[in-house]
Amino acid sequence: MDSLLTSSLARGTLFWIQPVRVTIMSSLSLINDTTYAGKLSFYRQHMSFEEQKSVEEINENLAIDIYAVKRIKPFGKETITVWEVCLGDIKTAPQN
């Protein structure tokens, strides 16, 4: 986190984005034998790295693809199944 913060400040980024009002647009559904895909929508808040600055909420509804991928990982002499959650493209959400 410290490295990310330092990098963001060096590039002139003065805030981080926090998703708010997250809703499920489409539930996870099976894509193949190891992957599920779905979609979430959210609004974003700009949160300043400086505590005294205010929070700004952006009224743009965004959508993000989510993926749950089943992986087999070594665990000692055995293996275990774990789920990796990955985020995909972020786009403007379609209007209802």
C-alpha positions in Angstrom: 0.0 0.0 0.0 2.8 2.4 0.8 4.4 1.8 -2.6 1.1 2.4 -4.4 0.5 5.6 -2.4 4.0 6.8 -3.1 3.6 6.1 -6.8 0.3 7.8 -7.0 1.6 10.9 -5.3 4.6 11.0 -7.6 2.3 11.0 -10.6 0.3 13.8 -9.1 -2.7 11.7 -8.2 -4.2 13.4 -5.1 -7.0 11.0 -4.4 -8.0 7.3 -4.5 -11.2 6.0 -5.8 -13.6 4.1 -3.5 -16.6 2.3 -5.0 -20.0 3.1 -3.3 -23.5 1.8 -3.8 -22.3 -1.4 -5.4 -25.0 -3.5 -7.0 -25.1 -6.8 -8.9 -25.9 -6.3 -12.6 -25.5 -10.0 -13.4 -24.7 -12.9 -11.0 -21.7 -15.1 -11.5 -22.5 -17.7 -14.2 -20.4 -20.6 -15.5 -18.2 -19.7 -18.5 -16.2 -23.0 -18.6 -15.1 -25.7 -16.2 -12.9 -23.3 -14.1 -14.3 -19.8 -14.7 -17.4 -17.9 -13.6 -18.2 -14.3 -14.8 -20.5 -11.6 -13.7 -20.9 -7.8 -13.6 -21.2 -5.2 -10.8 -22.2 -1.6 -11.0 -21.0 1.2 -8.7 -20.6 4.9 -8.2 -17.2 6.2 -7.2 -16.0 8.5 -4.5 -12.8 10.4 -4.7 -11.1 10.1 -1.4 -8.2 12.5 -0.7 -4.9 11.2 0.5 -5.0 14.2 2.9 -7.4 13.6 5.7 -8.6 17.3 6.0 -9.9 17.3 2.4 -13.5 16.5 1.6 -14.9 13.5 -0.2 -16.3 14.0 -3.7 -18.9 11.5 -5.1 -19.1 11.2 -8.8 -22.6 10.6 -10.1 -21.4 8.4 -13.0 -22.7 4.8 -12.8 -19.8 2.5 -13.8 -19.9 -1.2 -14.5 -17.0 -3.7 -13.9 -16.6 -7.3 -15.1 -15.7 -9.8 -12.3 -14.3 -13.2 -12.8 -13.9 -16.1 -10.3 -11.3 -18.6 -11.5 -10.8 -22.0 -9.9 -7.1 -22.8 -9.3 -5.4 -25.9 -7.9 -2.5 -24.8 -5.6 0.1 -27.0 -3.9 -0.3 -27.1 -0.1 2.5 -29.2 1.4 2.3 -32.6 -0.1 -1.3 -32.1 -1.0 -3.2 -29.7 -3.3 -6.1 -27.4 -2.5 -8.7 -25.7 -4.7 -8.8 -21.9 -4.3 -10.8 -19.2 -6.1 -9.1 -16.2 -7.5 -11.3 -13.1 -8.0 -10.2 -10.9 -10.9 -11.6 -7.5 -12.1 -12.0 -6.8 -15.7 -13.0 -3.8 -17.8 -14.6 -0.7 -16.2 -17.1 1.1 -18.4 -20.0 3.4 -18.1 -23.0 1.4 -17.0 -26.0 1.3 -19.4 -28.9 3.5 -18.3 -32.1 1.6 -17.2 
